[in-house]
Amino acid sequence: MEQEKSHFKPSLKLLDATMLVAGSMIGSGIFIVSADITRNVGSSGWLLVVWLITGFMTLTAALSYGELSAMFPKAGGQYIYLKEAYNPLISFLYGWSFFTVIQTATIAAVGVAFAKFTAYLIPALSEDLVAVNLGFISISPAQLLAIAVIVLLTYVNSRGVSAGKTIQTTFTVAKLLSLFGLIVFGLFFLDKGIWKANWENIWHLGALAPNGNVTSYTTFAALGAIAAAMVGSIFSSDSWHNVTFIAGEIKNPARNIGLSLALGTIIVTVLYLLTNVMYTGVISLHDMAYADKDRVAVSAANHIFGTVGTMTIAVMIMISTFGCNNGLIMAGARVYYSMGKDGLFFKKVAELNKNAVPGFGLWIQCIFASLWCLSGKYGDLLDMISFVVVGFYMLTIFGIFILRKKRPDAERPYKAFGYPVLPVIYIIMGLAFCILLIIFKPKFTWPGLIITLAGIPIYYLIKRINVPKPLDLEAPERAVG
């Protein structure tokens, strides 16, 4: 029994791992962010180019991570890869950013998205109402529902990986089928007039104004506009690497992690492209860019299904966000577990509960995500952290080159596809994205960078606190045996 408590149980098959990849990627983004992308690029052709670039980067990164996951099939994923390629400080900064914002704020954002669309069916849960007024803060029913969902999914996952696996696979299959159904219905009810208008001048790159005018960019500003547009598509395509965090619970991880990364990202990338093609066939570019509260999918569903469109898309997004949050919650605690093992986080997060999962890590993640729900600031922070997320992806992929030099004889059951060309292309594209954001959208960069760098003094403080005490050589030896 003690053996079961101290080790993860490998119980996830290839299908489960693939559904975790796809399910963690598909949340609320694909239903919303195309509005901001369209405002930035102003044409259907460039809308798809932004999604294609993001899809290429995501798939390239996933194929590169396959080598690392096969080399280090341990709980913690990217945290472990950064530690092995660089040093504990770099991996801690990733883990610090992951806990403070990347994972917990994402869980909050997805939870509130679930609540917002539930309010379409149950207006009493609206974010515009006040459920609790504490004077210094007003809490809406939507925020309370978001917290309740996070607590529920945390409890389910604390009961063991099998329960979380069932929810993940079931909800991911449901949302893949729902999104595919929306695409099919949308293309079937395609409006030929709208389609023709949207695809007449497909390569005119410019800012789409509320009055319908498209203002052309200079060449350099055009690159900045594409980078700004990609903030939304990268957010929508992120979290694909969550499967690497639970490597200790996947059967045959050396094979199945890399394969699930490839399969999951390909499935989602194709669905995202088809969804945007469908959007351009049912609503005008102007209506897409200036949809109410950026809810592009709601506008499309109203065109396809009529008055029941809002309810249809609300149910779809509820399914999507519920399954997405389950994957995020399940995977996140494994990073804190690895940090705890290294003495860089609460010691208790390095312990598994009686169900062989990091229960304490799950619950502190729950508390922090719930606080983000109450703050109302998670949306801004998620935009700001895109810069940091891509930065850590670049560092991790560059780590492949470092490890090939440091450990040339290490066992590599799988080698990065297209090495060294594809990893280099990703690093160049990621670097260009980050530099352009610094120049054109500084508000998306500096806050996330500051949060990350704030981890440096905390790292050295933790190291100082956890320095082993010197042995007392004069103390009498304890009897052994």
C-alpha positions as CSV (number, residue, x, y, z in Angstrom):
1,M,0.0,0.0,0.0
2,E,2.9,2.4,0.8
3,Q,4.4,1.6,-2.5
4,E,1.2,2.7,-4.3
5,K,1.2,6.0,-2.4
6,S,4.8,6.9,-3.3
7,H,4.7,6.2,-7.0
8,F,2.6,7.4,-9.9
9,K,0.5,4.7,-11.6
10,P,0.9,4.4,-15.4
11,S,-2.7,4.1,-16.5
12,L,-3.1,6.4,-19.4
13,K,-3.1,4.9,-22.9
14,L,-2.3,6.6,-26.2
15,L,-5.9,7.7,-26.7
16,D,-6.1,9.2,-23.3
17,A,-2.8,11.1,-23.9
18,T,-4.0,12.4,-27.3
19,M,-7.3,13.5,-25.8
20,L,-5.4,15.4,-23.1
21,V,-3.4,17.2,-25.7
22,A,-6.4,18.1,-27.9
23,G,-8.7,18.8,-24.9
24,S,-6.2,21.1,-23.2
25,M,-5.8,23.1,-26.4
26,I,-9.5,23.6,-27.2
27,G,-11.1,25.9,-24.7
28,S,-12.9,29.1,-25.5
29,G,-10.2,30.8,-27.7
30,I,-11.3,29.4,-31.1
31,F,-14.8,30.8,-30.5
32,I,-13.6,34.3,-29.8
33,V,-10.0,35.3,-30.8
34,S,-10.7,35.4,-34.6
35,A,-12.4,38.8,-34.0
36,D,-9.1,40.4,-32.8
37,I,-7.1,38.7,-35.5
38,T,-9.5,40.0,-38.2
39,R,-9.2,43.6,-36.8
40,N,-5.5,43.3,-37.1
41,V,-5.1,41.8,-40.5
42,G,-8.3,42.8,-42.3
43,S,-8.6,40.0,-44.8
44,S,-9.6,36.3,-45.0
45,G,-6.3,35.2,-46.5
46,W,-4.2,36.8,-43.7
47,L,-6.6,35.5,-41.1
48,L,-5.8,31.9,-42.3
49,V,-2.1,32.7,-42.6
50,V,-2.0,33.7,-38.9
51,W,-3.6,30.4,-37.9
52,L,-1.3,28.5,-40.3
53,I,1.8,30.1,-38.8
54,T,0.6,29.3,-35.3
55,G,-0.3,25.8,-36.3
56,F,3.1,25.3,-37.9
57,M,4.9,26.6,-34.8
58,T,2.7,24.4,-32.5
59,L,3.3,21.3,-34.5
60,T,7.0,22.0,-34.8
61,A,7.3,22.5,-31.1
62,A,5.3,19.4,-30.4
63,L,7.5,17.2,-32.7
64,S,10.6,18.7,-31.0
65,Y,9.3,18.0,-27.5
66,G,8.9,14.4,-28.5
67,E,12.6,13.9,-28.2
68,L,12.8,15.4,-24.8
69,S,9.7,13.5,-23.5
70,A,11.3,10.2,-24.7
71,M,14.6,11.1,-23.0
72,F,13.0,12.2,-19.7
73,P,9.6,10.4,-19.3
74,K,9.1,11.9,-15.8
75,A,6.4,14.0,-14.1
76,G,7.0,17.7,-14.7
77,G,7.6,17.8,-18.4
78,Q,9.0,21.1,-19.5
79,Y,10.2,21.9,-16.0
80,I,12.4,18.8,-16.2
81,Y,13.6,19.5,-19.7
82,L,14.8,23.0,-18.8
83,K,16.6,21.7,-15.7
84,E,18.4,19.0,-17.6
85,A,19.4,21.3,-20.5
86,Y,20.3,24.4,-18.4
87,N,20.2,24.7,-14.6
88,P,17.7,24.7,-11.7
89,L,17.3,28.5,-11.9
90,I,15.9,28.4,-15.4
91,S,13.6,25.6,-14.6
92,F,12.4,27.3,-11.4
93,L,11.6,30.5,-13.3
94,Y,9.4,28.4,-15.6
95,G,7.8,26.7,-12.7
96,W,7.3,30.0,-10.9
97,S,5.7,31.6,-14.0
98,F,3.6,28.5,-14.5
99,F,2.2,28.5,-11.0
100,T,1.7,32.3,-10.6
101,V,0.1,33.0,-14.0
102,I,0.5,30.6,-16.9
103,Q,-1.5,27.6,-15.5
104,T,-3.5,29.1,-12.7
105,A,-4.7,32.2,-14.6
106,T,-5.5,30.0,-17.6
107,I,-7.6,27.7,-15.4
108,A,-9.4,30.8,-14.1
109,A,-10.0,32.2,-17.6
110,V,-11.4,29.0,-18.9
111,G,-13.6,28.6,-15.7
112,V,-15.1,32.0,-16.1
113,A,-15.7,31.4,-19.9
114,F,-17.6,28.3,-18.8
115,A,-19.7,30.4,-16.4
116,K,-20.3,33.2,-19.0
117,F,-21.8,30.8,-21.5
118,T,-23.8,29.0,-18.8
119,A,-25.4,32.3,-18.2
120,Y,-26.9,32.2,-21.7
121,L,-29.0,29.3,-20.5
122,I,-29.4,30.4,-16.9
123,P,-29.4,34.3,-16.8
124,A,-29.2,34.3,-13.0
125,L,-25.6,33.3,-13.3
126,S,-24.6,36.4,-15.3
127,E,-21.3,38.1,-14.7
128,D,-23.2,41.4,-14.7
129,L,-25.0,40.6,-11.5
130,V,-23.7,40.8,-7.9
131,A,-23.9,37.7,-5.8
132,V,-21.7,38.9,-2.9
133,N,-20.7,42.4,-2.0
134,L,-17.9,42.6,0.5
135,G,-17.4,46.3,0.1
136,F,-13.8,46.1,-1.3
137,I,-14.9,43.5,-3.9
138,S,-18.1,42.5,-5.6
139,I,-18.4,38.9,-6.7
140,S,-20.7,37.9,-9.5
141,P,-22.6,34.6,-9.8
142,A,-20.3,33.7,-12.8
143,Q,-17.2,34.0,-10.7
144,L,-18.7,31.8,-8.0
145,L,-19.7,29.2,-10.6
146,A,-16.2,29.3,-12.1
147,I,-14.7,28.6,-8.7
148,A,-17.2,25.8,-8.0
149,V,-16.3,24.1,-11.3
150,I,-12.6,24.4,-10.5
151,V,-13.2,23.0,-7.0
152,L,-15.3,20.1,-8.4
153,L,-12.6,19.2,-11.0
154,T,-9.9,19.4,-8.5
155,Y,-11.8,17.1,-6.2
156,V,-12.4,14.6,-9.0
157,N,-8.7,14.6,-10.0
158,S,-7.6,14.3,-6.3
159,R,-9.5,10.9,-6.3
160,G,-7.1,9.4,-8.8
161,V,-6.0,9.7,-12.4
162,S,-8.7,7.3,-13.7
163,A,-11.6,9.6,-12.8
164,G,-9.9,12.6,-14.4
165,K,-9.0,10.4,-17.5
166,T,-12.7,9.4,-18.0
167,I,-13.8,13.1,-17.9
168,Q,-11.0,14.2,-20.2
169,T,-11.6,11.6,-22.9
170,T,-15.4,11.9,-22.8
171,F,-15.5,15.7,-23.0
172,T,-12.7,16.0,-25.5
173,V,-14.5,13.5,-27.9
174,A,-17.7,15.4,-27.4
175,K,-16.2,18.8,-28.2
176,L,-14.2,17.5,-31.2
177,L,-17.5,16.1,-32.6
178,S,-19.3,19.3,-31.8
179,L,-16.7,21.5,-33.4
180,F,-16.7,19.3,-36.4
181,G,-20.5,19.4,-36.6
182,L,-20.4,23.2,-36.4
183,I,-17.9,23.3,-39.3
184,V,-20.0,20.9,-41.4
185,F,-23.3,22.8,-40.8
186,G,-21.6,26.1,-41.5
187,L,-20.1,25.0,-44.8
188,F,-23.5,23.4,-45.7
189,F,-25.4,26.7,-45.0
190,L,-22.6,28.8,-46.6
191,D,-23.8,32.2,-47.8
192,K,-22.3,32.6,-51.3
193,G,-22.6,36.4,-51.3
194,I,-20.7,36.7,-48.0
195,W,-18.1,34.1,-49.1
196,K,-17.5,36.0,-52.4
197,A,-17.1,39.4,-50.6
198,N,-14.8,37.9,-47.9
199,W,-12.5,36.2,-50.5
200,E,-12.3,39.0,-53.2
201,N,-9.2,40.8,-51.9
202,I,-7.7,38.2,-49.7
203,W,-4.1,39.5,-49.5
204,H,-4.9,43.1,-48.5
205,L,-3.2,43.3,-45.1
206,G,-4.4,46.2,-43.0
207,A,-6.3,47.4,-39.9
208,L,-10.1,46.8,-40.2
209,A,-11.9,49.8,-38.8
210,P,-15.5,49.9,-37.3
211,N,-16.7,51.7,-40.5
212,G,-15.4,48.9,-42.7
213,N,-12.3,50.7,-44.1
214,V,-9.0,48.8,-44.2
215,T,-5.9,50.9,-43.6
216,S,-2.8,49.5,-45.1
217,Y,0.4,49.1,-43.0
218,T,4.0,49.9,-43.8
219,T,6.1,46.7,-44.3
220,F,7.5,46.8,-40.8
221,A,4.2,47.7,-39.1
222,A,2.6,44.8,-41.0
223,L,4.9,42.4,-39.3
224,G,3.9,43.9,-35.9
225,A,0.2,43.5,-36.8
226,I,0.8,39.8,-37.6
227,A,2.6,39.3,-34.3
228,A,-0.2,41.1,-32.4
229,A,-2.8,39.0,-34.2
230,M,-0.9,35.8,-33.2
231,V,-1.3,36.6,-29.5
232,G,-4.9,35.2,-29.7
233,S,-4.1,32.2,-31.9
234,I,-1.1,31.2,-29.7
235,F,-3.3,31.4,-26.6
236,S,-5.9,29.3,-28.3
237,S,-3.3,26.7,-29.3
238,D,-1.4,26.6,-26.1
239,S,-1.3,24.0,-23.3
240,W,-0.6,21.2,-25.9
241,H,2.4,20.2,-23.8
242,N,0.3,19.4,-20.7
243,V,0.6,15.8,-21.5
244,T,4.4,15.9,-20.8
245,F,3.7,16.9,-17.2
246,I,2.0,13.6,-16.5
247,A,4.6,11.4,-18.1
248,G,4.8,9.2,-15.0
249,E,1.2,8.1,-15.5
250,I,1.4,7.3,-19.2
251,K,1.9,3.7,-20.4
252,N,5.0,3.3,-22.6
253,P,5.8,7.1,-22.3
254,A,8.8,7.0,-24.6
255,R,6.5,6.2,-27.5
256,N,3.1,7.5,-26.5
257,I,4.0,11.0,-25.3
258,G,5.6,12.0,-28.6
259,L,2.9,10.3,-30.7
260,S,0.1,11.9,-28.7
261,L,1.7,15.4,-29.1
262,A,1.9,14.9,-32.9
263,L,-1.7,13.5,-33.2
264,G,-3.3,16.0,-30.8
265,T,-1.8,19.1,-32.3
266,I,-2.5,17.9,-35.9
267,I,-6.2,17.3,-35.1
268,V,-6.6,20.7,-33.4
269,T,-4.7,22.6,-36.0
270,V,-6.8,21.2,-38.9
271,L,-10.1,21.9,-36.9
272,Y,-9.0,25.5,-36.2
273,L,-8.3,26.2,-39.8
274,L,-11.6,24.7,-41.0
275,T,-13.5,26.6,-38.3
276,N,-12.0,29.9,-39.6
277,V,-12.8,28.9,-43.2
278,M,-16.4,28.3,-42.0
279,Y,-16.5,31.7,-40.3
280,T,-15.7,33.4,-43.6
281,G,-18.5,31.6,-45.3
282,V,-21.3,32.7,-42.9
283,I,-20.5,36.2,-41.6
284,S,-18.8,39.2,-43.1
285,L,-15.3,40.2,-42.1
286,H,-16.7,43.3,-40.5
287,D,-19.2,41.3,-38.4
288,M,-16.4,38.9,-37.5
289,A,-14.1,41.7,-36.4
290,Y,-16.8,43.6,-34.4
291,A,-18.9,40.7,-33.1
292,D,-20.5,41.5,-29.7
293,K,-17.9,41.0,-27.1
294,D,-15.8,39.2,-29.8
295,R,-18.1,36.2,-29.8
296,V,-17.5,35.2,-33.4
297,A,-18.9,31.7,-33.0
298,V,-22.1,33.1,-31.5
299,S,-22.6,35.2,-34.7
300,A,-21.8,32.3,-36.9
301,A,-24.2,30.0,-35.0
302,N,-27.0,32.5,-35.2
303,H,-26.6,32.5,-39.0
304,I,-26.5,28.7,-39.2
305,F,-29.1,27.7,-36.6
306,G,-31.2,30.9,-36.3
307,T,-32.6,31.8,-32.9
308,V,-31.3,28.6,-31.2
309,G,-27.8,29.4,-32.4
310,T,-26.8,31.2,-29.1
311,M,-28.0,28.2,-27.0
312,T,-26.2,25.8,-29.4
313,I,-22.9,27.5,-29.1
314,A,-23.3,28.1,-25.4
315,V,-23.6,24.3,-24.8
316,M,-20.6,23.7,-27.1
317,I,-18.4,26.1,-25.2
318,M,-19.6,24.7,-21.9
319,I,-18.5,21.3,-23.0
320,S,-15.3,22.6,-24.4
321,T,-14.3,24.7,-21.4
322,F,-15.2,22.0,-18.9
323,G,-13.1,19.4,-20.6
324,C,-10.3,21.9,-21.1
325,N,-10.1,22.8,-17.5
326,N,-10.1,19.2,-16.4
327,G,-6.9,18.7,-18.5
328,L,-5.3,21.8,-17.2
329,I,-6.1,20.9,-13.6
330,M,-4.9,17.3,-14.0
331,A,-1.6,18.2,-15.5
332,G,-0.6,21.3,-13.6
333,A,0.0,19.8,-10.2
334,R,2.7,17.5,-11.6
335,V,5.0,20.5,-12.2
336,Y,4.7,21.6,-8.6
337,Y,5.4,17.9,-7.6
338,S,8.7,18.0,-9.5
339,M,9.5,21.5,-8.0
340,G,8.8,20.1,-4.5
341,K,11.1,17.1,-5.2
342,D,13.9,19.6,-6.0
343,G,13.2,21.6,-2.7
344,L,12.0,24.6,-4.7
345,F,8.4,24.6,-3.6
346,F,6.3,23.5,-0.6
347,K,7.6,20.1,0.6
348,K,4.1,18.7,0.8
349,V,3.5,19.1,-3.0
350,A,6.2,16.4,-3.5
351,E,3.9,13.9,-1.8
352,L,1.3,11.7,-3.4
353,N,-2.0,11.0,-1.6
354,K,-3.5,7.6,-1.1
355,N,-4.8,7.8,-4.7
356,A,-1.3,8.2,-6.1
357,V,-1.8,11.8,-7.2
358,P,-0.2,15.0,-5.9
359,G,-3.3,16.0,-3.9
360,F,-1.7,19.0,-2.0
361,G,-0.4,20.4,-5.3
362,L,-3.9,20.1,-6.8
363,W,-5.5,22.0,-4.0
364,I,-3.0,24.9,-3.8
365,Q,-3.4,25.2,-7.6
366,C,-7.2,25.3,-7.0
367,I,-6.8,28.1,-4.4
368,F,-4.6,30.2,-6.6
369,A,-6.8,29.8,-9.7
370,S,-9.9,30.7,-7.6
371,L,-8.2,33.9,-6.5
372,W,-7.6,34.8,-10.1
373,C,-11.3,34.2,-10.7
374,L,-12.1,36.8,-8.1
375,S,-9.5,39.3,-9.4
376,G,-11.0,39.7,-12.8
377,K,-7.5,40.4,-14.2
378,Y,-6.7,36.9,-15.6
379,G,-7.6,37.9,-19.1
380,D,-5.1,40.8,-19.2
381,L,-2.4,38.6,-17.7
382,L,-3.0,35.8,-20.2
383,D,-2.4,38.2,-23.1
384,M,0.7,39.5,-21.3
385,I,2.1,36.1,-20.6
386,S,2.1,35.0,-24.3
387,F,5.5,36.6,-24.7
388,V,6.9,34.5,-21.7
389,V,5.3,31.3,-22.9
390,V,6.9,31.5,-26.3
391,G,10.2,32.5,-24.7
392,F,10.2,29.3,-22.6
393,Y,9.2,27.2,-25.7
394,M,12.3,28.6,-27.5
395,L,14.5,27.9,-24.5
396,T,13.2,24.3,-24.3
397,I,13.6,23.6,-28.0
398,F,17.1,25.1,-28.0
399,G,17.8,22.7,-25.1
400,I,17.6,19.9,-27.7
401,F,20.8,21.3,-29.2
402,I,22.5,21.6,-25.8
403,L,21.6,18.1,-24.8
404,R,22.8,16.6,-28.1
405,K,26.2,18.2,-27.3
406,K,26.2,17.5,-23.5
407,R,24.9,14.0,-23.7
408,P,25.6,12.6,-27.2
409,D,25.4,9.0,-26.1
410,A,22.2,9.4,-24.1
411,E,19.4,7.1,-25.2
412,R,16.9,8.8,-27.5
413,P,14.0,6.5,-28.4
414,Y,12.6,9.3,-30.6
415,K,14.5,12.1,-32.3
416,A,13.1,15.5,-33.1
417,F,11.5,15.4,-36.5
418,G,13.3,17.7,-39.0
419,Y,16.2,18.3,-36.7
420,P,18.0,20.7,-36.9
421,V,16.0,22.6,-39.5
422,L,12.6,22.7,-38.0
423,P,13.7,23.5,-34.4
424,V,15.8,26.3,-35.8
425,I,12.9,27.6,-37.8
426,Y,10.7,27.6,-34.7
427,I,13.3,29.5,-32.7
428,I,13.7,32.1,-35.4
429,M,9.9,32.5,-35.7
430,G,9.5,32.6,-31.9
431,L,12.3,35.2,-31.6
432,A,10.7,37.4,-34.3
433,F,7.3,37.1,-32.6
434,C,8.8,38.2,-29.2
435,I,10.8,41.1,-30.7
436,L,7.9,42.4,-32.6
437,L,5.7,42.3,-29.5
438,I,8.3,44.2,-27.6
439,I,8.3,46.9,-30.3
440,F,4.6,47.1,-31.2
441,K,2.8,45.8,-28.1
442,P,4.9,46.5,-25.1
443,K,1.9,46.0,-22.8
444,F,1.9,42.4,-23.9
445,T,5.5,41.9,-22.9
446,W,6.9,43.8,-19.9
447,P,4.3,42.7,-17.2
448,G,4.9,39.0,-18.1
449,L,8.6,39.5,-18.1
450,I,8.5,41.2,-14.8
451,I,6.5,38.4,-13.2
452,T,9.0,35.9,-14.5
453,L,12.1,37.8,-13.4
454,A,10.6,38.4,-9.9
455,G,11.2,34.7,-9.4
456,I,15.0,35.2,-9.4
457,P,15.2,36.6,-5.8
458,I,12.6,34.1,-4.7
459,Y,14.7,31.3,-6.1
460,Y,17.8,32.4,-4.1
461,L,15.7,33.0,-1.0
462,I,14.3,29.4,-1.2
463,K,17.8,28.0,-1.8
464,R,19.1,29.9,1.2
465,I,16.3,28.6,3.4
466,N,16.7,25.0,2.2
467,V,20.5,24.9,2.6
468,P,21.3,21.6,4.4
469,K,22.6,22.1,8.0
470,P,26.3,21.1,8.4
471,L,26.8,17.9,10.2
472,D,27.6,18.1,13.9
473,L,30.8,16.0,14.0
474,E,30.9,16.1,17.8
475,A,27.5,14.6,18.2
476,P,27.4,11.0,19.2
477,E,26.6,8.6,16.4
478,R,23.2,6.9,16.4
479,A,23.1,3.2,16.6
480,V,22.3,1.6,13.3
481,G,20.0,-1.4,13.0
